[in-house]
Amino acid sequence: IERVAASPARAGGVTRVTFTIDNRGTEGVSVTGLKLPSGEASRVMGFLGTSHSTSIGALTVRPGEMTRLGARTAWIEVGPLKSDLRAGTVVAASLLLGRFEAPITLHVVSDPNLATGSVRRSTR
């Protein structure tokens, strides 16, 4: 999981989270949402074209497939937010992959093409 970015948003608003996921495993991976420490709800969104989108429930990344979640494909919306997310801040979060959680670092950026975040390594 690389290039993790979240859009800036005010409390009460919604942030859009984008990233690249490279499934090097032998089974599909189902992206089902994202969890912030403050517990806001999230949903996986899909782009339908001509500025229309909808909740798609989950996004499956097949084995050997690399998928970029972005403005013209799919993304994760989180909110309504309990506090502001300001550009330049970094937030610990968990990517929900079916029954599993992967710790990630969100980089709040005005331009998601500038994101450099990746999966945090567990210290277990």
N, C-alpha and C positions, 0 to 999 in steps of 0.2 A: 504494500500500500504506500503510494508515494504522492507527492504534490497535493497534500491535504490543505484545503483552503476553506475558510468561512467568510461570508460577506459581513461587513459591519452592519449592525442593527441596534435600534434602541429597545429598551425594556418595553414589553408588550408587543414588539414586532417579531418578525421571523427572519432567521438567517438561512442562507443557502450554502450547503456544504458540498464541495466537489473534490474529486481525487481520482487517481489512477489505481486500478487493482489488477495485478498480474497473478493469475491462478496457475501456479507451477505444480499443483497437486494432481492427483489421479481422479478426483471427484469434483463435481460442481460445488460452487460456493454461492450461498444465497444471502445477499445484502438486504437486511430487513429494517435497518434504522441506525440511530446513533443516540448515545446516552451522554449527556453532560452531567457533571457532579451535582448541579442544581435541579436535575430531574425533569426538565421540560420534555414534552411529547415530541416525537419526530415521525416523519413519514417519507417513504421513497416516492419521488415524483418522476413522471415521464413527460417528455416533450411531445406534443401531438401536432405541432406545426402551426404556423400563423399565430403565434403568441398564445397558444392554448396548451395547458398542461393538466395532468390529473394524477391522483395518487395511484400507484401501481402495485402497492403491497410489498413486493420484493423484486429484486433484480438478480437473476442467476448468471454467474460467470462460469462458463464451462471449463473443463480441464484444458490447459494449454492456451487459454484465451486471455488477452489483455484488454481491459475495458476502461475507457476514460469517462467518468461521470462529469458532465459539464452542462452549460446552458442549453445546448441543442440536442441533448440525449436524455440523461436522467441525472438526478441530484437528490440530496436529502434536505428536507426542510425541517428546522427545529424551531419550536415556539408555540405559543407566545413566550418570549424570553422573560425571565425574572429580573435580569439586569442588562445594562448596555454591553454590547460587544464592539469595542473600538478598534479601528485599524491599528495594526502594529502590536496588538496583544497576542499572547499565546495561551491556549486553553487545553488542559488535559481532558480527554473524552474517551469513550469506548465505542468502537464500530460494532454493531450487532450483526453477526453472521449466523443466521439461524439460531441455534441454542447457544452459540459461543459468542464471546466478547473479545475483541482485539483492542488493546490500549493504543490510542493514537494521540497525536498532538495536532490541534487545530491552529493554524496561523490565520489570524483575521487580517485580510488584505482587501483593498479596494479593487485590485485587479487579480483575479484568481490565477492568471498566467504567471504571476510572480511567486506563487506558493512553493515552498521547499520542504514542507513537513513530511514525515514518514512515520511508520509504526515505531512506537517506543518499545524497547526491549524489556522484557520482564526480568526481575531480579530474583526469581525463585531459585 
